[in-house]
Amino acid sequence: MSFLPAVQREINSRQPNDPVRVTLEFLRANAVGRQNAIPLPTIVAQLQAQGVNVTETGFQQTVLADSRDRDYFIGSGRRGYFLIETAQDAAEMRDFYEVRIRAEQQNLANLRRQAAAVGWNI
């Protein structure tokens, strides 16, 4: 099983010029699996060429964030963004999140330490 049937359902549920639909169609055609990841600037340039007015930040805050709450998941890694097709693709995302979460936990611990140093109990 893969996430791709859910991607197709999402495409089918949206209007032809919807930014999420256009993005998913582009990724389905060009970026299935981590080995086919596409850098964010390339994705944004392609979307803009198709008339979707989006920035890199806009992509991350809308299209990408939207995928995190759906039945599909746009993966990301060092090489770019991709549609998850295999368990190995999902494992790469898991690894990415585990590293990111550890870094954020360290940041939180540092904030708590600094707050305690000035007498705050947060």
SEDREN-796059 format. One record per residue (C-alpha): residue number from 1; y, z, x. Coordinates in Angstrom, 1 decimal. Each point is the difference from the previous one (the first is absolute). Example, Ala and Ser with C-alpha at 12.3 -4.5 7.8 and 13.67 -1.06 7.14 Angstrom:
<nodes>
{node 1,{-4.5,7.8,12.3}}
{node 2,{3.4,-0.7,1.4}}
</nodes>
This chain:
<nodes>
{node 1,{0.0,0.0,0.0}}
{node 2,{3.5,-0.6,1.1}}
{node 3,{3.6,0.7,-1.1}}
{node 4,{0.6,-3.8,-0.6}}
{node 5,{-1.1,-0.1,-3.7}}
{node 6,{2.7,2.6,-0.7}}
{node 7,{2.5,-2.1,2.0}}
{node 8,{-0.8,-2.9,-2.3}}
{node 9,{0.3,2.1,-3.1}}
{node 10,{3.5,1.2,1.2}}
{node 11,{1.0,-3.6,0.7}}
{node 12,{-1.1,-1.1,-3.5}}
{node 13,{1.9,2.8,-1.7}}
{node 14,{3.4,-0.9,1.5}}
{node 15,{2.5,-2.8,-0.7}}
{node 16,{0.0,-3.0,2.4}}
{node 17,{3.2,1.0,1.8}}
{node 18,{-0.7,3.7,0.1}}
{node 19,{0.4,1.3,3.7}}
{node 20,{-3.3,1.9,-0.1}}
{node 21,{-1.8,-3.1,-1.3}}
{node 22,{1.5,-2.3,2.6}}
{node 23,{-0.8,2.4,2.8}}
{node 24,{-3.6,0.5,-1.1}}
{node 25,{-0.5,-3.7,-0.3}}
{node 26,{1.4,-0.5,3.5}}
{node 27,{-2.2,2.8,1.4}}
{node 28,{-3.1,-1.3,-1.9}}
{node 29,{0.5,-3.4,1.5}}
{node 30,{0.9,1.2,3.6}}
{node 31,{-0.8,3.6,0.7}}
{node 32,{-3.4,1.1,-1.3}}
{node 33,{-1.5,2.5,2.3}}
{node 34,{1.4,1.9,3.0}}
{node 35,{-0.8,-2.9,2.4}}
{node 36,{2.5,-2.2,-2.0}}
{node 37,{2.9,2.6,-0.1}}
{node 38,{3.4,-1.6,-0.2}}
{node 39,{3.1,1.7,1.5}}
{node 40,{2.6,1.2,-2.5}}
{node 41,{2.8,-2.3,1.2}}
{node 42,{-2.3,-3.0,-0.7}}
{node 43,{-0.8,1.3,-3.5}}
{node 44,{3.6,0.6,-0.9}}
{node 45,{1.0,-3.4,1.3}}
{node 46,{-2.7,-1.7,-2.1}}
{node 47,{1.0,2.0,-3.1}}
{node 48,{3.7,-0.9,0.6}}
{node 49,{-1.0,-3.7,0.4}}
{node 50,{-1.7,0.2,-3.4}}
{node 51,{3.2,1.5,-1.6}}
{node 52,{-0.9,3.7,0.1}}
{node 53,{3.0,1.9,1.2}}
{node 54,{-1.6,2.8,2.0}}
{node 55,{0.7,1.8,3.3}}
{node 56,{-2.6,1.6,2.2}}
{node 57,{1.0,3.4,-1.4}}
{node 58,{0.0,-1.3,-3.5}}
{node 59,{-3.5,-1.4,0.5}}
{node 60,{-1.3,3.4,1.2}}
{node 61,{1.7,2.0,-2.7}}
{node 62,{-1.0,-2.3,-2.9}}
{node 63,{-2.9,-2.4,0.5}}
{node 64,{-1.8,2.1,2.6}}
{node 65,{0.6,3.4,-1.7}}
{node 66,{-1.1,-1.5,-3.3}}
{node 67,{-3.4,-0.9,1.5}}
{node 68,{-0.6,3.6,0.8}}
{node 69,{-0.2,0.9,-3.7}}
{node 70,{-2.1,-2.9,-1.2}}
{node 71,{-3.6,-1.1,0.2}}
{node 72,{0.7,-2.0,3.1}}
{node 73,{1.6,1.1,3.3}}
{node 74,{2.0,-2.1,2.4}}
{node 75,{-1.1,1.1,3.5}}
{node 76,{2.2,0.4,3.0}}
{node 77,{-0.6,0.2,3.7}}
{node 78,{1.4,-0.8,3.4}}
{node 79,{-0.3,-3.7,-0.7}}
{node 80,{1.5,0.0,-3.5}}
{node 81,{-1.0,0.1,-3.6}}
{node 82,{-3.2,-1.2,-1.7}}
{node 83,{-2.1,0.2,-3.1}}
{node 84,{-2.9,2.4,0.4}}
{node 85,{-3.3,-2.0,-0.4}}
{node 86,{-2.6,2.1,1.8}}
{node 87,{-0.9,3.6,0.8}}
{node 88,{1.1,-0.6,3.5}}
{node 89,{3.5,-1.0,-1.3}}
{node 90,{0.2,3.2,-2.0}}
{node 91,{-1.2,2.0,3.1}}
{node 92,{2.9,-1.4,2.0}}
{node 93,{2.4,1.2,-2.7}}
{node 94,{-1.7,3.4,0.0}}
{node 95,{0.4,0.3,3.8}}
{node 96,{3.7,-1.0,-0.3}}
{node 97,{0.6,2.7,-2.6}}
{node 98,{-1.9,2.7,1.9}}
{node 99,{2.2,-0.6,3.1}}
{node 100,{3.1,-0.1,-2.1}}
{node 101,{-0.9,3.2,-1.9}}
{node 102,{-0.7,1.8,3.3}}
{node 103,{3.4,-1.0,1.3}}
{node 104,{1.8,1.1,-3.2}}
{node 105,{-1.9,3.3,0.0}}
{node 106,{1.3,0.6,3.6}}
{node 107,{3.5,-0.8,-1.2}}
{node 108,{-0.3,2.5,-2.8}}
{node 109,{-1.3,2.7,2.3}}
{node 110,{2.9,-0.7,2.3}}
{node 111,{2.5,0.4,-2.9}}
{node 112,{-1.6,3.2,-1.0}}
{node 113,{0.1,1.3,3.6}}
{node 114,{3.7,-0.9,0.3}}
{node 115,{0.8,1.6,-3.4}}
{node 116,{-1.8,3.2,1.0}}
{node 117,{2.0,0.1,3.2}}
{node 118,{3.2,0.3,-2.0}}
{node 119,{-1.4,2.5,-2.5}}
{node 120,{-1.0,-2.3,-2.8}}
{node 121,{-3.2,0.4,-1.8}}
{node 122,{-0.8,-3.5,-1.4}}
</nodes>
